[in-house]
Amino acid sequence: MDDAISGTQAGIAVELRPGVLGPDWSVVTFEAASDALRARDASRPNLAEKWAVALDDAEDRIWQTVIKLFVELGRAPRSEDIVITSGLDGDNVAIVLRKLQHRDLLGLSDSGEVLHAYPFTSRQTEHIVELGGHGLNALCAIDALGAGAMCGRDIVIQSRCRACGAPIRILTANRGESLNSVTPPGTVVWHDLSYAGTAAASCCPRIAFFCSDQHLNEWLGTTPSRTGRRLSADEALQVGRAIIGPVLEEPGRLAQA
């Protein structure tokens, strides 16, 4: 399929690979999660341009390879790691990585090395995902919540309240599809909708956990004007599953559903 962007009964989705749509609206049942995803779409008017043409096989292979290597290695993969794993030569890998950066699927250094590939980043953040025996930095709270469903594994998320710094700990269940425990139980997420250039440089640093609604409201009251949505932990998990969950999905699952 040449045109990768489409509309569903729920909202806008793009075809990541044959039969795999992102966001995956089928996992969204909470109205607040649906509203947050629709608002996210509205904040990114260049989405249609970036996804006017679907990923080709090499682009999709490299994209998945980078993310899988993050999980396997516990760090951002180097170019040589990607070459060895993907079977493509170095020149082609470099070209494909730049194409993926243009779509805001990953970010590169000036020398062409991977810095981040949603949901993971090489820089230190306040959101640590315990997965595959490693502690991986997630770009934001939503990315952290979606990582388990993406990998089909349960994870532990260690984070902190953006307002007071209190520790927040979340365990998933059902291979990342539900929450086992959330500590403290009143934890909420601010899903920021600002977008300029890349998510990593705009909304991601502002998408955070808060230990309570009180601390979220206090933070909003002392920061510049914010556009976003307040989500419960369960609602935020659905947003994370919808956005991040399909990233490594095998072709054809949704087409056969």
JOJO-V981443 format. One record per pair of residues at least 24 apart in sequence whose ideal C-beta (glycine too) atoms are under 10 Angstrom apart, sorted by sequence separation. I is the first residue (numbers start at 1). J is the second residue. D is the distance in Angstrom with one decimal. If there is no record, write none. Layout:
i | j | d
I | J | D
I | J | D
This chain:
i | j | d
10 | 34 | 6.7
11 | 35 | 10.0
13 | 37 | 9.7
61 | 85 | 9.4
62 | 86 | 5.8
118 | 142 | 9.8
119 | 143 | 3.3
120 | 144 | 9.4
130 | 154 | 9.7
131 | 155 | 5.0
148 | 172 | 4.5
151 | 175 | 8.3
152 | 176 | 6.9
154 | 178 | 9.6
156 | 180 | 9.4
186 | 210 | 8.8
187 | 211 | 6.0
188 | 212 | 7.2
203 | 227 | 9.5
207 | 231 | 9.7
209 | 233 | 8.4
12 | 37 | 8.7
61 | 86 | 5.8
118 | 143 | 5.9
119 | 144 | 6.7
130 | 155 | 6.0
131 | 156 | 8.2
145 | 170 | 7.4
147 | 172 | 9.0
148 | 173 | 9.1
149 | 174 | 9.0
151 | 176 | 7.0
152 | 177 | 9.1
156 | 181 | 9.7
157 | 182 | 9.3
186 | 211 | 6.7
187 | 212 | 7.6
188 | 213 | 5.8
203 | 228 | 8.1
11 | 37 | 6.0
12 | 38 | 8.2
61 | 87 | 8.4
62 | 88 | 7.1
119 | 145 | 8.9
129 | 155 | 5.4
130 | 156 | 4.0
131 | 157 | 9.5
144 | 170 | 8.0
148 | 174 | 9.1
149 | 175 | 7.0
150 | 176 | 7.3
154 | 180 | 7.3
161 | 187 | 8.0
184 | 210 | 10.0
185 | 211 | 9.8
186 | 212 | 4.6
187 | 213 | 9.8
188 | 214 | 9.9
190 | 216 | 5.9
10 | 37 | 8.1
11 | 38 | 5.3
61 | 88 | 7.7
66 | 93 | 9.8
116 | 143 | 9.6
119 | 146 | 6.0
120 | 147 | 7.5
128 | 155 | 10.0
129 | 156 | 7.6
130 | 157 | 7.6
141 | 168 | 9.0
145 | 172 | 8.0
148 | 175 | 6.8
149 | 176 | 3.8
161 | 188 | 9.7
162 | 189 | 9.9
163 | 190 | 9.9
182 | 209 | 9.6
184 | 211 | 5.2
185 | 212 | 9.6
186 | 213 | 6.9
188 | 215 | 8.7
189 | 216 | 8.6
209 | 236 | 8.6
10 | 38 | 8.6
12 | 40 | 9.5
13 | 41 | 9.2
58 | 86 | 8.2
65 | 93 | 9.1
118 | 146 | 9.0
119 | 147 | 5.0
128 | 156 | 8.4
129 | 157 | 5.8
130 | 158 | 7.0
148 | 176 | 2.4
149 | 177 | 5.6
159 | 187 | 8.8
162 | 190 | 7.4
183 | 211 | 9.3
184 | 212 | 7.1
186 | 214 | 8.6
187 | 215 | 9.9
188 | 216 | 5.6
11 | 40 | 9.3
12 | 41 | 4.8
22 | 51 | 9.7
79 | 108 | 9.9
118 | 147 | 9.7
128 | 157 | 7.1
129 | 158 | 8.2
141 | 170 | 9.4
147 | 176 | 7.2
148 | 177 | 7.8
149 | 178 | 9.5
186 | 215 | 9.2
187 | 216 | 9.8
188 | 217 | 9.8
190 | 219 | 7.7
207 | 236 | 9.0
11 | 41 | 6.1
12 | 42 | 9.2
58 | 88 | 6.5
62 | 92 | 8.7
66 | 96 | 9.8
76 | 106 | 9.4
127 | 157 | 6.6
128 | 158 | 4.4
129 | 159 | 9.4
146 | 176 | 7.7
148 | 178 | 9.6
159 | 189 | 9.9
186 | 216 | 9.9
190 | 220 | 7.6
11 | 42 | 9.9
62 | 93 | 6.4
65 | 96 | 9.8
66 | 97 | 7.9
76 | 107 | 9.8
82 | 113 | 9.8
119 | 150 | 7.0
127 | 158 | 7.8
128 | 159 | 7.0
145 | 176 | 8.5
148 | 179 | 9.9
194 | 225 | 10.0
12 | 44 | 9.4
79 | 111 | 9.0
82 | 114 | 7.6
107 | 139 | 9.4
118 | 150 | 9.6
119 | 151 | 9.9
126 | 158 | 8.9
127 | 159 | 4.7
128 | 160 | 9.8
194 | 226 | 7.7
195 | 227 | 9.7
207 | 239 | 9.6
14 | 47 | 7.4
62 | 95 | 9.6
63 | 96 | 8.3
76 | 109 | 9.5
79 | 112 | 6.7
81 | 114 | 9.1
126 | 159 | 5.4
127 | 160 | 8.6
190 | 223 | 9.9
193 | 226 | 8.5
194 | 227 | 6.3
14 | 48 | 9.0
58 | 92 | 6.9
62 | 96 | 4.5
63 | 97 | 9.2
66 | 100 | 7.9
79 | 113 | 6.2
125 | 159 | 8.7
126 | 160 | 5.0
145 | 179 | 8.7
192 | 226 | 6.3
193 | 227 | 4.7
194 | 228 | 7.7
12 | 47 | 7.2
16 | 51 | 9.4
58 | 93 | 9.0
61 | 96 | 8.3
62 | 97 | 6.6
78 | 113 | 6.3
79 | 114 | 7.9
126 | 161 | 9.2
192 | 227 | 7.3
193 | 228 | 4.9
12 | 48 | 8.6
14 | 50 | 8.8
15 | 51 | 8.2
18 | 54 | 8.6
59 | 95 | 9.6
60 | 96 | 9.5
63 | 99 | 9.5
70 | 106 | 9.9
77 | 113 | 8.9
78 | 114 | 7.7
126 | 162 | 7.5
190 | 226 | 7.5
192 | 228 | 4.2
193 | 229 | 7.2
14 | 51 | 4.5
17 | 54 | 7.8
58 | 95 | 8.8
59 | 96 | 5.4
62 | 99 | 8.8
63 | 100 | 5.5
76 | 113 | 7.3
77 | 114 | 5.9
191 | 228 | 5.3
192 | 229 | 8.5
13 | 51 | 9.8
14 | 52 | 9.9
16 | 54 | 8.2
17 | 55 | 6.9
58 | 96 | 5.5
59 | 97 | 9.3
62 | 100 | 6.6
67 | 105 | 9.3
76 | 114 | 4.8
190 | 228 | 5.6
191 | 229 | 4.6
12 | 51 | 9.7
15 | 54 | 5.6
16 | 55 | 7.1
66 | 105 | 8.7
67 | 106 | 8.5
75 | 114 | 9.7
76 | 115 | 6.5
126 | 165 | 8.9
170 | 209 | 8.3
189 | 228 | 9.5
190 | 229 | 7.8
191 | 230 | 7.7
14 | 54 | 8.1
15 | 55 | 8.7
17 | 57 | 8.9
20 | 60 | 9.7
56 | 96 | 8.8
59 | 99 | 5.8
60 | 100 | 9.4
63 | 103 | 8.9
66 | 106 | 6.1
76 | 116 | 7.2
77 | 117 | 8.6
168 | 208 | 9.7
189 | 229 | 8.7
190 | 230 | 6.4
191 | 231 | 5.4
14 | 55 | 9.5
55 | 96 | 9.5
58 | 99 | 9.0
59 | 100 | 6.2
76 | 117 | 7.7
127 | 168 | 9.2
129 | 170 | 9.8
130 | 171 | 9.4
168 | 209 | 4.9
189 | 230 | 7.6
190 | 231 | 7.8
5 | 47 | 7.0
18 | 60 | 9.8
63 | 105 | 5.7
126 | 168 | 9.1
167 | 209 | 10.0
168 | 210 | 8.4
188 | 230 | 6.0
189 | 231 | 4.6
5 | 48 | 5.4
17 | 60 | 5.4
56 | 99 | 8.8
62 | 105 | 9.7
63 | 106 | 7.2
127 | 170 | 9.9
129 | 172 | 10.0
166 | 209 | 9.6
168 | 211 | 6.2
188 | 231 | 6.5
189 | 232 | 7.7
4 | 48 | 9.5
5 | 49 | 9.4
16 | 60 | 7.5
17 | 61 | 10.0
55 | 99 | 8.5
59 | 103 | 8.4
62 | 106 | 9.1
70 | 114 | 8.4
76 | 120 | 7.6
145 | 189 | 7.8
162 | 206 | 8.7
166 | 210 | 9.2
167 | 211 | 8.6
188 | 232 | 5.9
189 | 233 | 6.9
191 | 235 | 8.8
199 | 243 | 9.9
3 | 48 | 9.4
5 | 50 | 9.0
6 | 51 | 9.6
55 | 100 | 8.2
60 | 105 | 10.0
69 | 114 | 8.7
75 | 120 | 9.1
76 | 121 | 7.6
77 | 122 | 9.7
131 | 176 | 9.4
144 | 189 | 9.7
162 | 207 | 9.5
163 | 208 | 8.8
166 | 211 | 4.7
187 | 232 | 8.3
188 | 233 | 6.9
191 | 236 | 6.8
4 | 50 | 9.3
5 | 51 | 4.7
17 | 63 | 9.5
59 | 105 | 8.7
70 | 116 | 9.0
74 | 120 | 9.6
76 | 122 | 3.9
141 | 187 | 9.5
162 | 208 | 3.9
163 | 209 | 9.8
164 | 210 | 8.5
165 | 211 | 9.2
166 | 212 | 9.0
186 | 232 | 9.2
187 | 233 | 5.2
189 | 235 | 7.8
190 | 236 | 9.3
4 | 51 | 4.6
5 | 52 | 7.0
16 | 63 | 8.7
17 | 64 | 8.9
67 | 114 | 9.9
70 | 117 | 6.3
75 | 122 | 6.6
76 | 123 | 9.2
141 | 188 | 9.7
142 | 189 | 6.9
161 | 208 | 8.2
162 | 209 | 6.7
163 | 210 | 5.8
164 | 211 | 6.5
186 | 233 | 9.0
188 | 235 | 8.9
189 | 236 | 3.9
3 | 51 | 8.5
4 | 52 | 7.2
5 | 53 | 9.6
16 | 64 | 9.6
55 | 103 | 7.9
66 | 114 | 5.8
69 | 117 | 9.0
141 | 189 | 4.9
142 | 190 | 9.9
160 | 208 | 8.6
161 | 209 | 6.3
162 | 210 | 5.9
163 | 211 | 7.5
164 | 212 | 8.9
185 | 233 | 8.6
188 | 236 | 7.8
189 | 237 | 9.1
191 | 239 | 6.5
3 | 52 | 6.8
4 | 53 | 6.4
5 | 54 | 9.1
68 | 117 | 9.8
70 | 119 | 8.8
71 | 120 | 7.8
140 | 189 | 9.1
141 | 190 | 7.9
142 | 191 | 6.3
159 | 208 | 7.9
160 | 209 | 7.2
161 | 210 | 5.3
162 | 211 | 9.1
163 | 212 | 8.6
166 | 215 | 8.2
187 | 236 | 9.1
191 | 240 | 9.8
2 | 52 | 8.4
3 | 53 | 7.5
4 | 54 | 3.8
53 | 103 | 10.0
55 | 105 | 8.6
66 | 116 | 9.6
67 | 117 | 5.2
70 | 120 | 4.4
140 | 190 | 9.8
141 | 191 | 8.1
142 | 192 | 9.5
159 | 209 | 4.8
160 | 210 | 9.7
161 | 211 | 3.9
164 | 214 | 9.9
182 | 232 | 9.2
189 | 239 | 8.2
2 | 53 | 6.0
3 | 54 | 7.6
4 | 55 | 7.4
66 | 117 | 4.6
67 | 118 | 8.1
69 | 120 | 9.9
70 | 121 | 8.9
140 | 191 | 8.8
141 | 192 | 9.8
159 | 210 | 10.0
160 | 211 | 8.5
161 | 212 | 7.9
163 | 214 | 8.7
164 | 215 | 5.7
182 | 233 | 4.7
189 | 240 | 9.1
1 | 53 | 9.5
2 | 54 | 6.6
50 | 102 | 7.1
51 | 103 | 7.2
65 | 117 | 9.6
67 | 119 | 8.1
70 | 122 | 8.8
140 | 192 | 8.4
157 | 209 | 8.4
159 | 211 | 9.9
163 | 215 | 3.9
181 | 233 | 9.9
182 | 234 | 8.5
1 | 54 | 5.8
50 | 103 | 4.9
64 | 117 | 9.6
67 | 120 | 7.0
162 | 215 | 7.9
163 | 216 | 7.0
179 | 232 | 9.9
49 | 103 | 9.9
50 | 104 | 6.8
63 | 117 | 7.4
66 | 120 | 9.1
161 | 215 | 5.7
162 | 216 | 8.2
163 | 217 | 9.2
164 | 218 | 8.9
179 | 233 | 6.1
50 | 105 | 9.2
62 | 117 | 9.9
63 | 118 | 9.9
161 | 216 | 8.8
163 | 218 | 5.9
164 | 219 | 9.0
179 | 234 | 6.2
182 | 237 | 9.5
47 | 103 | 9.8
143 | 199 | 9.0
163 | 219 | 4.3
178 | 234 | 8.1
47 | 104 | 9.4
74 | 131 | 8.8
142 | 199 | 9.8
143 | 200 | 9.7
162 | 219 | 6.1
163 | 220 | 9.4
179 | 236 | 9.6
46 | 104 | 9.2
71 | 129 | 9.3
74 | 132 | 7.2
161 | 219 | 8.8
179 | 237 | 5.9
73 | 132 | 9.1
74 | 133 | 7.3
75 | 134 | 8.0
140 | 199 | 8.0
163 | 222 | 8.8
178 | 237 | 7.3
44 | 104 | 9.1
71 | 131 | 6.0
72 | 132 | 6.6
74 | 134 | 3.1
76 | 136 | 9.8
139 | 199 | 7.4
140 | 200 | 8.7
163 | 223 | 9.8
177 | 237 | 8.2
178 | 238 | 9.8
70 | 131 | 9.3
71 | 132 | 4.8
72 | 133 | 9.6
73 | 134 | 7.8
74 | 135 | 7.3
75 | 136 | 8.4
76 | 137 | 9.6
139 | 200 | 5.7
142 | 203 | 9.2
143 | 204 | 7.3
162 | 223 | 9.6
176 | 237 | 8.5
177 | 238 | 9.6
70 | 132 | 9.3
71 | 133 | 9.6
72 | 134 | 8.6
74 | 136 | 6.5
75 | 137 | 9.6
142 | 204 | 8.5
71 | 134 | 7.3
73 | 136 | 9.7
140 | 203 | 7.4
141 | 204 | 9.2
144 | 207 | 9.4
170 | 233 | 6.8
178 | 241 | 9.4
68 | 132 | 9.9
70 | 134 | 8.7
139 | 203 | 9.5
140 | 204 | 4.2
143 | 207 | 7.9
145 | 209 | 9.4
176 | 240 | 8.8
177 | 241 | 6.6
71 | 136 | 7.1
139 | 204 | 4.4
140 | 205 | 7.4
141 | 206 | 9.8
142 | 207 | 5.4
144 | 209 | 8.5
168 | 233 | 9.3
172 | 237 | 7.7
176 | 241 | 7.3
70 | 136 | 6.4
138 | 204 | 9.0
139 | 205 | 8.3
140 | 206 | 7.9
141 | 207 | 5.2
142 | 208 | 9.6
170 | 236 | 9.7
70 | 137 | 9.7
140 | 207 | 3.7
141 | 208 | 5.4
170 | 237 | 8.6
139 | 207 | 8.2
140 | 208 | 7.2
141 | 209 | 4.9
172 | 240 | 9.9
176 | 244 | 9.4
177 | 245 | 8.3
138 | 207 | 9.9
140 | 209 | 9.5
141 | 210 | 9.2
172 | 241 | 9.9
176 | 245 | 7.7
71 | 147 | 8.6
70 | 147 | 9.8
123 | 200 | 9.3
127 | 204 | 9.8
71 | 150 | 9.1
121 | 200 | 7.1
125 | 204 | 8.6
126 | 205 | 9.9
67 | 147 | 9.6
71 | 151 | 6.2
118 | 198 | 9.8
125 | 205 | 8.4
127 | 207 | 9.2
118 | 199 | 7.1
127 | 208 | 8.2
71 | 153 | 8.9
116 | 198 | 9.2
118 | 200 | 7.6
126 | 208 | 7.3
127 | 209 | 7.5
67 | 150 | 7.7
68 | 151 | 8.7
116 | 199 | 9.7
117 | 200 | 9.8
121 | 204 | 8.5
125 | 208 | 9.7
126 | 209 | 8.0
67 | 151 | 8.9
116 | 200 | 5.6
115 | 200 | 8.2
119 | 204 | 9.6
118 | 204 | 8.4
145 | 231 | 9.7
116 | 204 | 8.9
145 | 233 | 7.9
149 | 237 | 8.4
14 | 103 | 9.7
16 | 105 | 9.6
142 | 231 | 8.5
145 | 234 | 9.8
148 | 237 | 9.0
149 | 238 | 9.8
141 | 231 | 9.1
146 | 236 | 9.2
150 | 240 | 8.8
104 | 195 | 9.4
107 | 198 | 6.5
145 | 236 | 5.5
146 | 237 | 7.8
149 | 240 | 7.3
150 | 241 | 8.4
106 | 198 | 9.6
107 | 199 | 9.6
141 | 233 | 9.5
144 | 236 | 9.5
145 | 237 | 4.9
146 | 238 | 9.4
148 | 240 | 8.6
149 | 241 | 4.5
104 | 197 | 7.9
105 | 198 | 9.9
107 | 200 | 5.5
145 | 238 | 8.8
146 | 239 | 7.7
147 | 240 | 7.7
148 | 241 | 8.6
149 | 242 | 9.2
150 | 243 | 9.4
151 | 244 | 9.6
152 | 245 | 9.3
104 | 198 | 4.9
105 | 199 | 9.9
106 | 200 | 8.9
107 | 201 | 8.2
142 | 236 | 6.1
145 | 239 | 7.6
146 | 240 | 3.0
147 | 241 | 9.9
149 | 243 | 10.0
150 | 244 | 4.9
151 | 245 | 9.5
104 | 199 | 6.2
141 | 236 | 6.6
142 | 237 | 8.9
145 | 240 | 3.5
146 | 241 | 5.5
149 | 244 | 6.9
150 | 245 | 5.4
104 | 200 | 7.9
144 | 240 | 7.3
145 | 241 | 7.6
146 | 242 | 7.8
148 | 244 | 9.1
149 | 245 | 3.9
150 | 246 | 7.8
151 | 247 | 9.4
152 | 248 | 8.2
101 | 198 | 8.5
104 | 201 | 9.6
142 | 239 | 5.5
143 | 240 | 6.8
146 | 243 | 5.9
147 | 244 | 6.3
148 | 245 | 8.8
149 | 246 | 8.8
150 | 247 | 5.2
151 | 248 | 6.9
152 | 249 | 9.5
141 | 239 | 9.7
142 | 240 | 4.7
145 | 243 | 9.5
146 | 244 | 2.8
147 | 245 | 9.1
149 | 247 | 9.5
150 | 248 | 5.4
4 | 103 | 9.9
141 | 240 | 8.1
142 | 241 | 9.7
145 | 244 | 7.9
146 | 245 | 5.6
149 | 248 | 9.7
150 | 249 | 8.3
140 | 240 | 9.2
142 | 242 | 9.5
143 | 243 | 7.9
144 | 244 | 9.0
145 | 245 | 9.9
146 | 246 | 9.4
147 | 247 | 9.4
149 | 249 | 9.7
142 | 243 | 6.7
143 | 244 | 6.0
146 | 247 | 8.3
40 | 142 | 9.5
138 | 240 | 9.5
142 | 244 | 7.6
36 | 142 | 8.9
138 | 244 | 9.3
27 | 146 | 10.0
119 | 240 | 8.1
27 | 149 | 7.9
23 | 146 | 10.0
119 | 243 | 8.7
24 | 149 | 9.0
118 | 243 | 8.3
119 | 244 | 5.1
118 | 244 | 6.9
119 | 247 | 8.0
118 | 247 | 7.5
117 | 247 | 9.1
105 | 247 | 8.8
47 | 195 | 9.6
43 | 192 | 9.4
44 | 193 | 9.1
46 | 195 | 8.9
27 | 177 | 7.6
43 | 193 | 4.5
45 | 195 | 9.0
40 | 191 | 7.7
42 | 193 | 8.1
43 | 194 | 7.3
44 | 195 | 5.3
46 | 197 | 9.5
39 | 191 | 8.2
40 | 192 | 9.7
41 | 193 | 9.9
43 | 195 | 4.8
36 | 189 | 9.3
40 | 193 | 6.2
42 | 195 | 9.9
43 | 196 | 9.8
37 | 191 | 9.2
39 | 193 | 5.5
36 | 191 | 5.0
40 | 195 | 8.2
44 | 199 | 8.6
35 | 191 | 9.8
36 | 193 | 8.3
33 | 191 | 9.2
32 | 191 | 9.3
40 | 199 | 9.5
43 | 202 | 9.4
44 | 203 | 9.5
43 | 203 | 7.9
40 | 203 | 8.4
67 | 244 | 9.6
71 | 248 | 9.3
67 | 247 | 6.4
68 | 248 | 7.0
67 | 248 | 6.5
64 | 247 | 7.6
43 | 227 | 7.6
63 | 247 | 7.9
64 | 248 | 5.8
43 | 228 | 9.4
63 | 248 | 9.3
64 | 249 | 9.7
39 | 227 | 8.2
40 | 228 | 9.6
39 | 228 | 8.0
40 | 229 | 8.8
39 | 229 | 6.3
38 | 229 | 9.9
60 | 251 | 9.0
36 | 228 | 8.2
37 | 229 | 9.5
36 | 229 | 4.3
35 | 229 | 6.5
36 | 230 | 9.2
36 | 231 | 6.1
33 | 229 | 9.0
35 | 231 | 9.4
32 | 229 | 6.8
32 | 230 | 8.0
33 | 231 | 6.9
32 | 231 | 5.9
33 | 232 | 9.2
36 | 235 | 7.4
40 | 239 | 8.2
32 | 232 | 7.3
35 | 235 | 9.4
36 | 236 | 8.3
30 | 231 | 8.4
33 | 234 | 8.5
34 | 235 | 9.4
37 | 238 | 8.8
30 | 232 | 8.0
32 | 234 | 9.4
33 | 235 | 4.7
36 | 238 | 8.9
37 | 239 | 6.2
40 | 242 | 9.7
32 | 235 | 4.6
33 | 236 | 7.7
36 | 239 | 5.4
40 | 243 | 8.0
30 | 234 | 6.9
31 | 235 | 8.8
32 | 236 | 9.1
33 | 237 | 8.4
34 | 238 | 8.5
35 | 239 | 9.9
29 | 234 | 9.7
30 | 235 | 4.7
33 | 238 | 4.0
34 | 239 | 9.1
37 | 242 | 6.1
29 | 235 | 9.6
30 | 236 | 9.5
32 | 238 | 8.8
33 | 239 | 5.1
36 | 242 | 9.4
37 | 243 | 7.6
28 | 235 | 9.3
30 | 237 | 9.4
32 | 239 | 8.9
33 | 240 | 9.4
36 | 243 | 10.0
30 | 238 | 5.6
33 | 241 | 9.1
34 | 242 | 9.1
29 | 238 | 6.9
30 | 239 | 8.9
33 | 242 | 7.3
27 | 237 | 9.2
28 | 238 | 5.3
27 | 238 | 5.9
28 | 239 | 7.7
27 | 239 | 9.4
27 | 240 | 9.6
28 | 241 | 8.2
24 | 238 | 9.8
27 | 241 | 4.7
28 | 242 | 5.4
23 | 238 | 9.8
26 | 241 | 9.7
27 | 242 | 5.5
23 | 239 | 8.2
26 | 242 | 8.4
24 | 241 | 7.0
25 | 242 | 6.5
23 | 241 | 8.8
24 | 242 | 5.1
27 | 245 | 6.6
23 | 242 | 3.9
24 | 243 | 8.2
26 | 245 | 9.9
27 | 246 | 9.2
22 | 242 | 7.7
23 | 243 | 5.2
24 | 244 | 9.5
26 | 246 | 9.8
21 | 242 | 9.8
22 | 243 | 6.7
23 | 244 | 9.2
24 | 245 | 5.6
22 | 244 | 8.6
23 | 245 | 8.5
24 | 246 | 4.7
22 | 245 | 8.2
23 | 246 | 7.5
24 | 247 | 9.9
22 | 246 | 4.4
21 | 246 | 6.7
22 | 247 | 7.1
24 | 249 | 7.9
20 | 246 | 5.3
20 | 247 | 9.0
22 | 249 | 8.5
20 | 248 | 9.4
21 | 249 | 9.2
26 | 254 | 7.4
13 | 242 | 9.2
17 | 246 | 9.0
20 | 249 | 4.6
24 | 253 | 9.4
25 | 254 | 9.9
16 | 246 | 5.8
17 | 247 | 10.0
19 | 249 | 8.6
20 | 250 | 7.6
24 | 254 | 7.4
11 | 242 | 9.4
16 | 247 | 7.0
19 | 250 | 8.8
20 | 251 | 6.1
26 | 257 | 7.3
10 | 242 | 9.3
14 | 246 | 9.8
16 | 248 | 9.5
17 | 249 | 7.7
18 | 250 | 10.0
19 | 251 | 5.5
20 | 252 | 7.6
21 | 253 | 9.8
22 | 254 | 9.9
13 | 246 | 9.1
16 | 249 | 7.3
17 | 250 | 8.3
18 | 251 | 4.6
19 | 252 | 4.1
20 | 253 | 6.4
21 | 254 | 5.6
17 | 251 | 4.8
18 | 252 | 6.2
19 | 253 | 6.2
20 | 254 | 5.8
21 | 255 | 9.3
16 | 251 | 9.0
17 | 252 | 8.6
18 | 253 | 10.0
19 | 254 | 5.0
20 | 255 | 8.2
17 | 253 | 9.9
18 | 254 | 9.4
19 | 255 | 3.1
18 | 255 | 6.8
19 | 256 | 7.0
16 | 254 | 9.8
19 | 257 | 8.6
15 | 254 | 9.3
15 | 255 | 9.9
13 | 254 | 9.3
